[in-house]
C-alpha cells in the first residue's frame, strides 16, 4: 500500500500550518522541508479531510501556493494558485490517474485536468510570480513522466523544476 495524503507548498514568514487558510488541517500537518525565500512544504497524510484552500493560501501569503494530493503513491492531483495568474489543476502520472477515474460518468483525465502542455504553460506563469524563470519543456517532461517508482518523486521533481525546492 502506497502513500495517501497532501503536500502543501507555499511561501511565508510564518509556518504555513499557522495560517487561517489551512486552519482545518493545522493539527495534522508536519513540516516536510523548507527552502530559500521562505518556501515551505508541509505534509498532511490521509485519504480524506479538509486540508484547506490553495486560493485562500495564495491570498493570505501574497505568494503562489500549490497542493499535491498523492493517491496510493500512484499519481498526484496538482492544484496551484497565485495571486495574479489564478488557479489551475493538472496531474502527475496520467496513466495511473486514468485508472482511478476509470471512465466515471464518461469523463477522461483530459476532462478533469489540464493537458501537460497547457499545464506547463500555466506553471511557467506560476513560477514567474514566485520570482523564478523556468522552462516549460522541463516542466512538461515531469508532467508526462511515469512514477519512478512512486508518484511522490514526480511531485518533488516538479517542485524542483518550478524553482521552489531543489531535488
C-alpha positions as CSV (number, residue, x, y, z in Angstrom):
1,X,0.0,0.0,0.0
2,X,1.4,3.4,-1.0
3,X,1.1,6.8,0.4
4,X,-2.1,8.8,0.5
5,X,-2.0,12.4,1.5
6,X,-1.4,16.1,0.7
7,X,1.8,18.1,0.3
8,X,1.1,21.8,0.8
9,X,3.6,24.2,-0.7
10,X,3.7,27.9,-0.1
11,X,5.9,30.8,0.9
12,X,5.7,32.8,4.1
13,X,7.4,34.2,7.1
14,X,5.2,32.2,9.5
15,X,4.7,28.5,9.4
16,X,2.0,27.7,6.9
17,X,0.3,25.4,9.4
18,X,-0.5,28.5,11.5
19,X,-2.3,30.3,8.7
20,X,-6.1,30.7,8.6
21,X,-6.3,29.2,5.1
22,X,-5.1,25.9,6.5
23,X,-6.8,26.0,9.9
24,X,-8.8,22.8,9.3
25,X,-5.6,20.7,8.8
26,X,-3.1,22.6,11.0
27,X,-3.2,19.9,13.8
28,X,-2.3,17.1,11.4
29,X,0.4,18.9,9.3
30,X,4.1,18.4,9.7
31,X,6.9,20.4,8.1
32,X,8.5,18.2,5.4
33,X,11.1,20.7,4.2
34,X,11.9,24.4,3.8
35,X,13.9,26.1,1.2
36,X,15.3,29.6,0.5
37,X,13.0,32.6,0.2
38,X,10.6,31.3,2.8
39,X,9.3,28.3,0.8
40,X,7.8,25.5,2.9
41,X,6.5,22.1,2.1
42,X,4.1,20.6,4.7
43,X,2.6,17.1,4.7
44,X,-0.9,16.2,5.7
45,X,-1.3,12.4,5.5
46,X,-4.5,10.6,4.9
47,X,-7.1,9.9,2.2
48,X,-9.6,12.5,3.1
49,X,-10.2,15.5,5.2
50,X,-10.1,19.2,4.6
51,X,-6.6,20.5,4.1
52,X,-7.8,24.0,3.2
53,X,-8.0,26.0,0.0
54,X,-4.9,26.9,-2.1
55,X,-6.6,30.0,-3.4
56,X,-7.1,31.3,0.2
57,X,-3.4,30.3,1.0
58,X,-2.2,32.3,-2.0
59,X,-4.2,35.3,-1.0
60,X,-3.2,35.1,2.7
61,X,0.6,34.7,1.9
62,X,0.5,37.0,-1.2
63,X,2.5,34.3,-3.0
64,X,1.9,31.3,-5.2
65,X,0.7,28.2,-3.5
66,X,0.5,24.6,-4.6
67,X,-1.2,21.4,-3.3
68,X,-0.3,17.9,-4.3
69,X,-2.7,15.1,-3.4
70,X,-0.9,11.8,-3.7
71,X,-3.1,8.8,-4.4
72,X,-1.6,5.5,-3.2
73,X,1.8,6.6,-4.5
74,X,0.4,6.0,-8.0
75,X,-0.5,9.5,-9.1
76,X,-0.8,13.1,-7.8
77,X,-3.5,15.7,-8.3
78,X,-1.7,19.1,-8.5
79,X,-3.7,22.2,-7.7
80,X,-1.9,25.6,-7.9
81,X,-2.9,29.2,-7.4
82,X,-1.2,32.5,-7.4
83,X,-2.5,36.0,-6.6
84,X,-2.1,37.3,-10.2
85,X,-2.4,34.4,-12.6
86,X,-5.2,32.5,-10.8
87,X,-5.7,28.8,-10.3
88,X,-5.0,25.7,-12.4
89,X,-5.2,21.9,-11.9
90,X,-3.3,19.1,-13.5
91,X,-2.0,15.7,-12.5
92,X,1.2,13.6,-12.4
93,X,1.3,10.1,-13.7
94,X,-1.7,10.5,-16.1
95,X,-1.9,6.8,-17.0
96,X,-2.3,5.8,-13.4
97,X,-4.8,8.7,-12.8
98,X,-6.9,7.4,-15.7
99,X,-7.2,4.1,-13.8
100,X,-8.6,5.9,-10.8
101,X,-11.1,7.8,-12.9
102,X,-11.9,4.7,-15.0
103,X,-14.4,6.5,-17.2
104,X,-16.5,7.9,-14.4
105,X,-19.5,9.4,-16.0
106,X,-17.8,9.1,-19.4
107,X,-15.1,11.6,-18.4
108,X,-11.4,11.1,-19.0
109,X,-8.2,12.5,-17.5
110,X,-8.3,15.4,-20.0
111,X,-11.8,16.3,-18.9
112,X,-10.6,16.8,-15.3
113,X,-7.1,18.1,-15.7
114,X,-5.1,20.5,-17.9
115,X,-3.1,18.6,-20.6
116,X,0.6,18.6,-20.0
117,X,1.5,21.4,-22.5
118,X,-1.2,23.7,-21.1
119,X,-0.3,22.9,-17.5
120,X,3.4,23.6,-18.3
121,X,2.5,27.0,-19.7
122,X,0.4,27.8,-16.6
123,X,3.3,26.5,-14.4
124,X,5.7,29.0,-16.1
125,X,3.4,31.9,-15.1
126,X,3.1,30.5,-11.6
127,X,6.9,30.3,-11.3
128,X,7.3,33.8,-12.7
129,X,5.0,35.1,-9.9
130,X,7.3,33.3,-7.5
131,X,10.3,35.1,-8.9
132,X,11.6,32.1,-10.9
133,X,12.3,31.7,-14.6
134,X,11.6,28.1,-15.6
135,X,11.5,26.0,-18.8
136,X,8.1,24.9,-20.0
137,X,9.8,21.9,-21.7
138,X,11.4,20.8,-18.4
139,X,8.0,21.1,-16.6
140,X,6.2,19.3,-19.4
141,X,8.7,16.4,-19.1
142,X,7.7,15.9,-15.5
143,X,4.0,16.2,-16.3
144,X,4.3,13.4,-18.8
145,X,6.6,11.1,-16.9
146,X,5.7,7.9,-15.2
147,X,6.3,7.4,-11.5
148,X,9.8,6.2,-10.6
149,X,8.9,4.2,-8.5
150,X,6.5,6.4,-6.6
151,X,4.5,9.5,-7.7
152,X,5.8,11.5,-4.7
153,X,9.2,11.6,-6.6
154,X,7.5,13.2,-9.6
155,X,5.9,15.8,-7.3
156,X,9.2,16.8,-5.8
157,X,10.8,16.8,-9.2
158,X,8.0,19.3,-10.3
159,X,8.9,21.5,-7.3
160,X,12.5,21.5,-8.4
161,X,11.6,22.4,-12.0
162,X,9.4,25.2,-10.6
163,X,12.4,26.6,-8.7
164,X,10.8,26.1,-5.3
165,X,12.6,23.2,-3.6
166,X,15.8,21.7,-5.1
167,X,15.5,17.9,-5.8
